[in-house]
């Protein structure tokens, strides 16, 4: 005759009870049932901000001296470059 309570059944029952209690505790911590935010109560909104950076470039131009002899001069100039930064923000509703 088989035993009603075997060691395997007892261990399985203990693991199942521990798993169910952990799942119930984590569901309450997430805000379910207490008026908090649930699983699908938010959406991600795309927010784009811009960082600005200064880039220095050089332009070579031709100048002439008093005798009419051409020579090249490098003229530095800076320009502003905008870099888009994309963030996603949770918006609760």
VENHU-V906422 format. One record per residue. BURIAL is I if it has 24 or more other C-alpha atoms within 12 Angstrom, else O. Layout:
burial
BURIAL
BURIAL
This chain:
burial
O
O
O
O
O
O
O
O
O
O
O
O
O
O
O
O
O
O
O
O
O
O
O
O
O
O
O
O
O
O
O
O
O
O
O
O
O
O
O
O
O
O
O
O
O
O
O
O
O
O
O
O
O
O
O
O
O
O
O
O
O
O
O
O
O
O
O
O
O
O
O
O
O
O
O
O
O
O
O
O
O
O
O
O
O
O
O
O
O
O
O
O
O
